[in-house]
Amino acid sequence: MSDLFIRKATGLVRSWSVFDAFVYAFFSINLVTLGLYSFSQMYYFGGGLIPALLISAVFILFEVVVYASLIAVMPRSGGDYVWQSRILGGGVGFVLAVTGWWFILWLWVPLYADMLRHIVITPILGILGAKEAALWFGQSSLGLFVTSLIMLSIVTLYITLGMKTYARIQKWCFYGGMLGLLIVLALLLTGTPEAFKAGLEANATALFGAQPGVYDSTVTLGQAAGAATPLTGGSFGLIMLTLPYLVFFNLWPNWGATLYGEVRGATDFKRNFAGMAWALGVTTVLGIAVLLAIAKTIGWDFYMQANGAFWNYTWGYTTDAPALPVWPYPALLAAFLTSNRLLQLVVIALMSLWWFGWSGTVFLSSTRVIFAAAFDRLLPEKVAEVDERTGTPLTALLLMVVPSILVAALFAWNIFNFRSLTLDSTLVIAVTYLGTTVAAILLPYRKPDLYNASPIAKFKIAGIPLISVAGVIFGSFLTFLLVEWLFDPWLNGAPLYGISLQNIPSVVYMVVMYGLAAAIYWGSKAYRKRSGIDLNKVHAEIPAE
């Protein structure tokens, strides 16, 4: 069997504790980056955000059961790829996992960069008095591209340093970011709508060159943009329609699943479940707290109107520039409640740690999928090489970084209408998750010896394996999401998600990515067969650790 794989051991090191994995999961469903970014773009929905948060968390909890179970049975670097290829077959596993964890993550790079400029660079430059630089980064296409290059440099450094060092960085950012969030909540909960309006008028003018009357102008522009999303209202049907956009934020408590070959104690189902479930639960509670605090002092209607005014212009639906010339970042709006520049800077700097602690997630999990495929000989052996000092697959990292530069340029200048592909970043990964969920449902029946010898064999509901029950529920939720995205029901004369089969660039992009993955797989299989290696036999064996 050892001759099937590139070597007898992966060379990766179990350098993370279960707590490290929890912090990674917590940052993966990042309230401040993904959460606030998603909420702001959802200004035109009819279902309340708080009930949508709660309903989505219930469904995603079954995702946690599925992934915690699979990790306990087979804790290997590569996660989805390893499970799918061993249960569903090598072709399915490679195409779904490589497209979902490698190719589509190139699209996430400009999204991470967009959050970097709106959450970190623009607010800090504005507070420091560099108004022109702040607006250049926040408003221009070149500013977004430069931010993408900065982001790639930071992330490359993180991952090159190794998982052990990145775990330390995450912990520092976790504690500092939580302190910053507590300060933001304190400012919002002790402030008043009148104080916020006065603070907005003074600070938006002084820091970012807004014209007097920014509050009232924002209300007018937001109403014209159709800002309507309620905090708690809406029918059940309308709430369900918000979920396919909301999961751009919270579908990811399992993001570290590809790393569990490097986590100590990963065969313990209860600990795996607890880490991901706590990340989901705490984030949901904090999200509700932040939304309620926004409603109290900023005002819910105004917050949605500010979002509508900003994105309606950014997306090109109107030529009327927003009165507030920067993204309505709630932490920055909370900082407007004080005129103390030092305190404002401290608040934004601490809140910036949410981005810095999270940013490594864009490539860290992906490099392990690429590595696992190379370890199975589906990619050149060079890709499976690991740096002896840090345990990092450096060539796999390069395969993430280099193509991302091109995709970031396409997104920054909106070539081929690339910005309309934003939610493809979630759709493609959801397809990968669906493949893994099907594998989880079938695991007890396709691999009975492996399942019965695992710690999850004792967990059953009415005699049916828990992993299969959870898989059916979560798989049904994923199917609902995929149907909504691909057929995209219209509301008030406009599509809700923008990535339906009617979006030709979206369809072409996904077809090209899946086609590229299939070509690599079948090409590698033919090449290895000529070399005397049967990849079917490789995928019949559990990979080494």
PAKOLVEX-303983 format. One record per residue (C-alpha): residue in three letters; x, y, z. Coordinates in steps of 0.001 Angstrom, whole numbers, padded with zeros to 6 digits. Example, Ala and Ser with C-alpha at 12.3 -4.5 7.8 and 13.67 -1.06 7.14 Angstrom:
REM residues 2
("ALA" (012300 -004500 007800)) ("SER" (013670 -001060 007140)) 
REM end
This chain:
REM residues 545
("MET" (000000 000000 000000)) ("SER" (002836 002409 000775)) ("ASP" (003806 002459 -002927)) ("LEU" (000406 003908 -003835)) ("PHE" (001116 007241 -002135)) ("ILE" (004077 009536 -002660)) ("ARG" (005576 008573 000707)) ("LYS" (004704 006633 003858)) ("ALA" (003801 009726 005910)) ("THR" (002464 013160 004972)) ("GLY" (005150 015136 006790)) ("LEU" (002476 017369 008312)) ("VAL" (002569 017963 012072)) ("ARG" (-000293 017883 014597)) ("SER" (000492 021377 015862)) ("TRP" (-003035 022562 016775)) ("SER" (-005111 021914 019859)) ("VAL" (-008898 021607 019776)) ("PHE" (-009079 025185 021143)) ("ASP" (-007003 026378 018189)) ("ALA" (-009519 024672 015912)) ("PHE" (-012373 026426 017767)) ("VAL" (-010785 029857 017249)) ("TYR" (-010304 029034 013563)) ("ALA" (-013970 028027 013273)) ("PHE" (-015012 031177 015160)) ("PHE" (-013083 033381 012764)) ("SER" (-014321 031412 009756)) ("ILE" (-017891 032588 010429)) ("ASN" (-016559 036041 011129)) ("LEU" (-019199 038414 012448)) ("VAL" (-017246 041589 011726)) ("THR" (-015930 040743 008265)) ("LEU" (-018331 038329 006582)) ("GLY" (-021251 039137 008863)) ("LEU" (-021405 042917 008652)) ("TYR" (-020384 042791 004970)) ("SER" (-023280 040421 004200)) ("PHE" (-025828 042243 006339)) ("SER" (-025076 045520 004578)) ("GLN" (-025671 044037 001128)) ("MET" (-029001 042553 002219)) ("TYR" (-030815 045881 002432)) ("TYR" (-033555 044956 -000095)) ("PHE" (-034908 041745 001473)) ("GLY" (-038310 041380 003134)) ("GLY" (-037412 038899 005878)) ("GLY" (-036058 039914 009269)) ("LEU" (-032339 039327 009850)) ("ILE" (-032660 038083 013427)) ("PRO" (-035112 035239 012669)) ("ALA" (-033038 034407 009569)) ("LEU" (-029929 034150 011742)) ("LEU" (-031677 031784 014136)) ("ILE" (-033203 029555 011448)) ("SER" (-029957 029291 009509)) ("ALA" (-028049 028399 012701)) ("VAL" (-030425 025479 013336)) ("PHE" (-029790 024007 009877)) ("ILE" (-026047 024641 010044)) ("LEU" (-025901 022797 013360)) ("PHE" (-026600 019615 011364)) ("GLU" (-023636 020522 009166)) ("VAL" (-021538 020555 012339)) ("VAL" (-022765 017041 013203)) ("VAL" (-021868 015777 009713)) ("TYR" (-018373 017217 009702)) ("ALA" (-017556 016433 013335)) ("SER" (-018529 012829 012590)) ("LEU" (-016424 012538 009448)) ("ILE" (-013428 014061 011200)) ("ALA" (-013756 011555 014047)) ("VAL" (-013879 008644 011579)) ("MET" (-011100 009853 009265)) ("PRO" (-009091 012854 010568)) ("ARG" (-006953 013561 007525)) ("SER" (-005586 016710 005938)) ("GLY" (-007682 017334 002861)) ("GLY" (-011048 016764 004532)) ("ASP" (-013748 016904 001842)) ("TYR" (-011441 015562 -000853)) ("VAL" (-010356 012562 001218)) ("TRP" (-013870 011640 002378)) ("GLN" (-015509 012013 -001026)) ("SER" (-012776 010197 -002927)) ("ARG" (-012852 007242 -000504)) ("ILE" (-016636 006955 -000324)) ("LEU" (-017968 008330 -003636)) ("GLY" (-014959 007741 -005871)) ("GLY" (-011838 009586 -006956)) ("GLY" (-013378 011499 -009853)) ("VAL" (-016245 012938 -007823)) ("GLY" (-014003 013718 -004884)) ("PHE" (-011345 015466 -006939)) ("VAL" (-013651 017542 -009142)) ("LEU" (-015897 018734 -006327)) ("ALA" (-013191 019357 -003736)) ("VAL" (-010631 020931 -006047)) ("THR" (-013202 023286 -007572)) ("GLY" (-014670 024155 -004169)) ("TRP" (-011426 024468 -002210)) ("TRP" (-008910 025547 -004829)) ("PHE" (-010309 027323 -007879)) ("ILE" (-013210 029189 -006239)) ("LEU" (-010972 030508 -003448)) ("TRP" (-009252 032677 -006056)) ("LEU" (-012551 034592 -006219)) ("TRP" (-012525 035061 -002452)) ("VAL" (-009290 037072 -002649)) ("PRO" (-010853 040350 -003900)) ("LEU" (-013725 039812 -001441)) ("TYR" (-011306 039536 001501)) ("ALA" (-009510 042583 000087)) ("ASP" (-012749 044555 -000209)) ("MET" (-013378 043907 003466)) ("LEU" (-009780 044874 004309)) ("ARG" (-010125 048279 002717)) ("HIS" (-013562 049013 004190)) ("ILE" (-012889 047661 007686)) ("VAL" (-009220 048542 008191)) ("ILE" (-007520 050805 005663)) ("THR" (-010143 053452 004868)) ("PRO" (-011352 054057 008469)) ("ILE" (-007809 054253 009893)) ("LEU" (-006556 056582 007153)) ("GLY" (-009593 058815 007637)) ("ILE" (-009094 059046 011397)) ("LEU" (-005383 059825 010847)) ("GLY" (-006346 062726 008591)) ("ALA" (-005374 061158 005252)) ("LYS" (-008770 061770 003669)) ("GLU" (-007705 061547 000011)) ("ALA" (-005824 058283 000541)) ("ALA" (-008759 056862 002511)) ("LEU" (-011207 057613 -000294)) ("TRP" (-008788 056348 -002968)) ("PHE" (-008522 052981 -001270)) ("GLY" (-012249 052836 -000521)) ("GLN" (-013640 053974 -003842)) ("SER" (-011271 053194 -006727)) ("SER" (-010726 049997 -008694)) ("LEU" (-006973 050436 -008471)) ("GLY" (-007350 050870 -004714)) ("LEU" (-009123 047502 -004532)) ("PHE" (-006452 045810 -006640)) ("VAL" (-003623 047258 -004541)) ("THR" (-005474 046121 -001421)) ("SER" (-005679 042625 -002934)) ("LEU" (-001899 042582 -003346)) ("ILE" (-001447 043758 000249)) ("MET" (-003825 041057 001415)) ("LEU" (-002006 038353 -000547)) ("SER" (001295 039440 001004)) ("ILE" (-000123 039232 004526)) ("VAL" (-001768 035855 003984)) ("THR" (001290 034365 002294)) ("LEU" (003396 035422 005276)) ("TYR" (000912 033900 007730)) ("ILE" (000786 030533 006025)) ("THR" (004505 030398 005339)) ("LEU" (005152 030818 009061)) ("GLY" (003222 027582 009700)) ("MET" (000084 026544 011547)) ("LYS" (001642 026797 015001)) ("THR" (002555 030449 014530)) ("TYR" (-000740 031260 012854)) ("ALA" (-002576 029737 015818)) ("ARG" (-000789 032229 018098)) ("ILE" (-001706 035109 015800)) ("GLN" (-005328 033968 015821)) ("LYS" (-005445 033906 019619)) ("TRP" (-004049 037433 019938)) ("CYS" (-006549 038656 017353)) ("PHE" (-009374 036755 019069)) ("TYR" (-008822 038403 022447)) ("GLY" (-008105 041860 021015)) ("GLY" (-011012 041680 018584)) ("MET" (-013439 040655 021329)) ("LEU" (-012267 043623 023410)) ("GLY" (-012899 045917 020461)) ("LEU" (-016386 044476 019948)) ("LEU" (-017228 045007 023623)) ("ILE" (-016191 048672 023300)) ("VAL" (-018356 049055 020178)) ("LEU" (-021333 047497 021969)) ("ALA" (-020758 049777 024958)) ("LEU" (-020695 052861 022721)) ("LEU" (-023885 051826 020945)) ("LEU" (-025772 050755 024062)) ("THR" (-024931 053942 025971)) ("GLY" (-025449 056280 023028)) ("THR" (-028622 057903 021757)) ("PRO" (-029998 058452 018261)) ("GLU" (-029573 062194 018711)) ("ALA" (-025925 061828 019711)) ("PHE" (-025297 059521 016760)) ("LYS" (-026831 061944 014270)) ("ALA" (-024705 064783 015613)) ("GLY" (-021592 062610 015624)) ("LEU" (-022220 061429 012069)) ("GLU" (-022628 064983 010781)) ("ALA" (-019426 066158 012504)) ("ASN" (-017163 063193 011769)) ("ALA" (-018297 062307 008253)) ("THR" (-017631 065899 007225)) ("ALA" (-014297 066240 009028)) ("LEU" (-012829 062814 008207)) ("PHE" (-014212 061976 004774)) ("GLY" (-015369 065259 003235)) ("ALA" (-019108 064558 003342)) ("GLN" (-021401 067525 002770)) ("PRO" (-023533 068931 005613)) ("GLY" (-026887 067193 005928)) ("VAL" (-025352 063747 005359)) ("TYR" (-027923 062056 007619)) ("ASP" (-031010 063335 005795)) ("SER" (-029425 062854 002373)) ("THR" (-028610 059249 003259)) ("VAL" (-032230 058634 004247)) ("THR" (-033438 059979 000896)) ("LEU" (-030954 057953 -001152)) ("GLY" (-031603 054808 000875)) ("GLN" (-035333 055053 000380)) ("ALA" (-034794 055514 -003362)) ("ALA" (-032591 052376 -003342)) ("GLY" (-035459 050357 -001876)) ("ALA" (-033962 049719 001564)) ("ALA" (-036557 047549 003270)) ("THR" (-035005 044679 005251)) ("PRO" (-036606 044511 008703)) ("LEU" (-034829 043557 011899)) ("THR" (-037399 041019 013082)) ("GLY" (-040436 041156 010794)) ("GLY" (-041414 039527 007543)) ("SER" (-043342 036384 006695)) ("PHE" (-041766 032933 007022)) ("GLY" (-041468 032731 003235)) ("LEU" (-039616 036052 003037)) ("ILE" (-037335 035036 005904)) ("MET" (-036459 031830 004048)) ("LEU" (-035577 033888 000973)) ("THR" (-032955 035776 002993)) ("LEU" (-031099 032556 003885)) ("PRO" (-029330 032005 000535)) ("TYR" (-027645 035397 000947)) ("LEU" (-027122 035159 004699)) ("VAL" (-025142 031911 004441)) ("PHE" (-022396 033815 002648)) ("PHE" (-021562 034669 006255)) ("ASN" (-022328 031682 008488)) ("LEU" (-022077 028491 006407)) ("TRP" (-018457 027997 007448)) ("PRO" (-018036 026590 011008)) ("ASN" (-016533 023522 009272)) ("TRP" (-013938 025590 007384)) ("GLY" (-011117 023964 009340)) ("ALA" (-012242 020421 008474)) ("THR" (-009457 020085 005897)) ("LEU" (-006889 020774 008650)) ("TYR" (-007845 018115 011195)) ("GLY" (-004984 015884 010148)) ("GLU" (-002941 018497 012030)) ("VAL" (-005181 018787 015121)) ("ARG" (-004484 016800 018269)) ("GLY" (-007433 014763 019596)) ("ALA" (-009345 014950 016305)) ("THR" (-010870 011484 016739)) ("ASP" (-013002 012772 019618)) ("PHE" (-016429 013457 018075)) ("LYS" (-017779 015391 021056)) ("ARG" (-014824 017753 021136)) ("ASN" (-014998 018327 017385)) ("PHE" (-018717 019009 017628)) ("ALA" (-018313 021325 020612)) ("GLY" (-015643 023436 018929)) ("MET" (-017674 024078 015788)) ("ALA" (-021031 024321 017577)) ("TRP" (-019711 026856 020090)) ("ALA" (-018269 028912 017240)) ("LEU" (-021669 028903 015520)) ("GLY" (-023643 029590 018700)) ("VAL" (-021446 032385 020043)) ("THR" (-021312 034087 016662)) ("THR" (-025104 033921 016303)) ("VAL" (-025646 035430 019762)) ("LEU" (-023070 038164 019153)) ("GLY" (-024651 038891 015781)) ("ILE" (-028062 039401 017350)) ("ALA" (-026523 041618 020058)) ("VAL" (-024790 043801 017454)) ("LEU" (-027952 044134 015353)) ("LEU" (-030000 045148 018401)) ("ALA" (-027349 047661 019438)) ("ILE" (-027337 049143 015937)) ("ALA" (-031123 049441 016043)) ("LYS" (-031017 051219 019429)) ("THR" (-028619 054054 018606)) ("ILE" (-027864 054205 014880)) ("GLY" (-031454 053296 014055)) ("TRP" (-032345 050229 012035)) ("ASP" (-034043 052105 009207)) ("PHE" (-031113 054493 008854)) ("TYR" (-028587 051642 008883)) ("MET" (-030393 049850 006056)) ("GLN" (-030815 053135 004171)) ("ALA" (-027087 053851 004454)) ("ASN" (-026361 050366 003122)) ("GLY" (-028813 050833 000276)) ("ALA" (-027336 054207 -000687)) ("PHE" (-023786 052797 -000683)) ("TRP" (-024347 049525 -002558)) ("ASN" (-026909 050930 -004998)) ("TYR" (-024184 053281 -006230)) ("THR" (-021317 050788 -005929)) ("TRP" (-023189 048186 -007962)) ("GLY" (-023996 050760 -010651)) ("TYR" (-027759 050886 -010188)) ("THR" (-027685 054680 -009772)) ("THR" (-025379 057558 -010557)) ("ASP" (-026252 059295 -007288)) ("ALA" (-023174 058974 -005058)) ("PRO" (-023894 058180 -001386)) ("ALA" (-023858 061152 000978)) ("LEU" (-021604 059137 003286)) ("PRO" (-018674 058453 000916)) ("VAL" (-017418 055363 002761)) ("TRP" (-018957 051997 003546)) ("PRO" (-021327 052363 006569)) ("TYR" (-019190 050192 008832)) ("PRO" (-021029 049868 012193)) ("ALA" (-017793 050029 014212)) ("LEU" (-016882 053301 012497)) ("LEU" (-020412 054636 013016)) ("ALA" (-020135 053699 016698)) ("ALA" (-016789 055495 016887)) ("PHE" (-018562 058633 015630)) ("LEU" (-020282 058761 019028)) ("THR" (-017033 060205 020402)) ("SER" (-014956 063090 019061)) ("ASN" (-011775 061716 020651)) ("ARG" (-009547 060744 017714)) ("LEU" (-007341 058484 019850)) ("LEU" (-010339 056529 021117)) ("GLN" (-011697 056272 017572)) ("LEU" (-008342 054931 016391)) ("VAL" (-008167 052400 019239)) ("VAL" (-011681 051143 018458)) ("ILE" (-010981 050661 014745)) ("ALA" (-007535 049148 015388)) ("LEU" (-008962 046574 017792)) ("MET" (-011838 045779 015444)) ("SER" (-009302 045371 012630)) ("LEU" (-007996 042307 014441)) ("TRP" (-011132 040473 013321)) ("TRP" (-009813 040771 009771)) ("PHE" (-006198 039930 010590)) ("GLY" (-007157 036860 012633)) ("TRP" (-009470 035678 009865)) ("SER" (-007495 036461 006724)) ("GLY" (-005383 033286 006740)) ("THR" (-008530 031225 006236)) ("VAL" (-008613 032248 002575)) ("PHE" (-005752 029852 001723)) ("LEU" (-004846 027742 004749)) ("SER" (-007618 025173 004355)) ("SER" (-007213 025154 000568)) ("THR" (-003516 024297 000647)) ("ARG" (-004333 021077 002504)) ("VAL" (-006799 019945 -000152)) ("ILE" (-004237 020607 -002877)) ("PHE" (-001619 018801 -000798)) ("ALA" (-003895 015788 -000259)) ("ALA" (-004594 015492 -003992)) ("ALA" (-000866 015634 -004716)) ("PHE" (-000200 013040 -002009)) ("ASP" (-002589 010760 -003911)) ("ARG" (-000496 011429 -007076)) ("LEU" (-003233 013414 -008831)) ("LEU" (-000948 016454 -008954)) ("PRO" (002831 016683 -009466)) ("GLU" (004896 015379 -006558)) ("LYS" (006408 018830 -006040)) ("VAL" (003004 020022 -004791)) ("ALA" (003131 017525 -001914)) ("GLU" (006495 018737 -000634)) ("VAL" (006377 020177 002884)) ("ASP" (008746 022741 004388)) ("GLU" (010584 020859 007151)) ("ARG" (010702 023839 009498)) ("THR" (007084 025001 009383)) ("GLY" (005210 021987 007973)) ("THR" (003814 024164 005171)) ("PRO" (003186 022884 001607)) ("LEU" (004735 025908 -000117)) ("THR" (004079 024871 -003714)) ("ALA" (000411 024325 -002887)) ("LEU" (000380 027860 -001485)) ("LEU" (001782 029251 -004741)) ("LEU" (-001006 027520 -006662)) ("MET" (-003429 029625 -004616)) ("VAL" (-001572 032934 -004713)) ("VAL" (-000526 033348 -008356)) ("PRO" (-003924 032805 -010089)) ("SER" (-005576 034990 -007451)) ("ILE" (-003755 038041 -008787)) ("LEU" (-005482 037686 -012166)) ("VAL" (-008900 037063 -010591)) ("ALA" (-008424 040093 -008304)) ("ALA" (-007771 042275 -011355)) ("LEU" (-010859 040958 -013150)) ("PHE" (-012945 041691 -010060)) ("ALA" (-011432 045107 -009291)) ("TRP" (-012132 046479 -012778)) ("ASN" (-015299 044402 -013197)) ("ILE" (-014084 042812 -016423)) ("PHE" (-016672 040369 -017859)) ("ASN" (-019055 041667 -015159)) ("PHE" (-016945 039755 -012648)) ("ARG" (-018358 041471 -009578)) ("SER" (-021718 039848 -010286)) ("LEU" (-020070 036511 -009469)) ("THR" (-019747 037330 -005760)) ("LEU" (-022164 034686 -004483)) ("ASP" (-020586 032046 -006733)) ("SER" (-017942 032008 -004017)) ("THR" (-020554 030380 -001793)) ("LEU" (-022493 028372 -004370)) ("VAL" (-019494 026336 -005546)) ("ILE" (-018390 025509 -002001)) ("ALA" (-021964 024529 -001128)) ("VAL" (-021841 022007 -003994)) ("THR" (-018670 020597 -002438)) ("TYR" (-020391 020406 000941)) ("LEU" (-023318 018597 -000653)) ("GLY" (-020933 015993 -002043)) ("THR" (-019439 015499 001409)) ("THR" (-022909 015307 002940)) ("VAL" (-023901 012541 000520)) ("ALA" (-020677 010749 001441)) ("ALA" (-021558 011095 005135)) ("ILE" (-025035 009639 004574)) ("LEU" (-023543 006645 002760)) ("LEU" (-020527 006134 005031)) ("PRO" (-022119 003525 007357)) ("TYR" (-023264 001507 004335)) ("ARG" (-020343 001960 001913)) ("LYS" (-017596 001614 004554)) ("PRO" (-019221 -000457 007343)) ("ASP" (-015941 -001725 008803)) ("LEU" (-014522 001769 009046)) ("TYR" (-017761 003141 010486)) ("ASN" (-018300 000372 013042)) ("ALA" (-014748 000750 014334)) ("SER" (-015185 004506 014796)) ("PRO" (-016307 006423 017913)) ("ILE" (-019510 007626 016177)) ("ALA" (-020978 004128 015607)) ("LYS" (-022846 004326 018913)) ("PHE" (-024753 007485 017958)) ("LYS" (-028062 006510 016373)) ("ILE" (-031617 007806 016100)) ("ALA" (-034301 005101 015913)) ("GLY" (-031596 002714 014831)) ("ILE" (-030391 004954 011990)) ("PRO" (-026838 006316 012205)) ("LEU" (-026805 009912 013455)) ("ILE" (-024411 010913 010691)) ("SER" (-026936 009759 008072)) ("VAL" (-029869 011534 009737)) ("ALA" (-027917 014777 010074)) ("GLY" (-026747 014389 006501)) ("VAL" (-030273 014135 005123)) ("ILE" (-031362 017276 006992)) ("PHE" (-028311 019341 006044)) ("GLY" (-028343 017980 002495)) ("SER" (-031960 019109 002121)) ("PHE" (-030975 022599 003281)) ("LEU" (-028105 022732 000778)) ("THR" (-030430 021583 -002003)) ("PHE" (-032850 024391 -001116)) ("LEU" (-029995 026921 -001277)) ("LEU" (-028769 025639 -004634)) ("VAL" (-032251 025745 -006179)) ("GLU" (-032747 029311 -004977)) ("TRP" (-029381 030456 -006301)) ("LEU" (-029670 028787 -009699)) ("PHE" (-033289 029776 -010419)) ("ASP" (-033281 033018 -008403)) ("PRO" (-036831 034112 -007566)) ("TRP" (-037454 037774 -008304)) ("LEU" (-038753 040177 -005676)) ("ASN" (-040121 043607 -006569)) ("GLY" (-038989 043208 -010164)) ("ALA" (-035353 042274 -009489)) ("PRO" (-033352 039073 -008872)) ("LEU" (-032393 038408 -005261)) ("TYR" (-028996 036757 -005612)) ("GLY" (-027731 037562 -009100)) ("ILE" (-026059 034215 -009876)) ("SER" (-028888 032340 -011540)) ("LEU" (-028616 030443 -014800)) ("GLN" (-029515 033753 -016470)) ("ASN" (-026163 035244 -015422)) ("ILE" (-024024 034113 -018357)) ("PRO" (-020616 035125 -016877)) ("SER" (-021504 033172 -013736)) ("VAL" (-022456 030051 -015688)) ("VAL" (-019369 030265 -017905)) ("TYR" (-017060 030754 -014916)) ("MET" (-018422 027710 -013100)) ("VAL" (-018401 025512 -016218)) ("VAL" (-014770 026459 -016891)) ("MET" (-013748 025688 -013293)) ("TYR" (-015461 022293 -013153)) ("GLY" (-014186 021485 -016630)) ("LEU" (-010624 022345 -015619)) ("ALA" (-010880 020095 -012553)) ("ALA" (-012244 017213 -014635)) ("ALA" (-009485 017657 -017229)) ("ILE" (-006790 017560 -014543)) ("TYR" (-008287 014432 -013005)) ("TRP" (-008672 012416 -016190)) ("GLY" (-005344 013641 -017525)) ("SER" (-003575 012644 -014306)) ("LYS" (-005330 009302 -014221)) ("ALA" (-004211 008496 -017762)) ("TYR" (-000654 009646 -017067)) ("ARG" (-000359 007605 -013875)) ("LYS" (-001813 004544 -015602)) ("ARG" (000960 004716 -018188)) ("SER" (003411 004869 -015260)) ("GLY" (001921 001706 -013769)) ("ILE" (-000076 003401 -010978)) ("ASP" (-003800 002695 -010718)) ("LEU" (-005483 005682 -009060)) ("ASN" (-008567 003567 -008373)) ("LYS" (-006428 001539 -005984)) ("VAL" (-005096 004730 -004403)) ("HIS" (-008628 005896 -003664)) ("ALA" (-009530 002494 -002248)) ("GLU" (-007039 003029 000582)) ("ILE" (-007136 005451 003510)) ("PRO" (-004264 007943 003094)) ("ALA" (-001378 007910 005541)) ("GLU" (-000985 010521 008264)) 
REM end
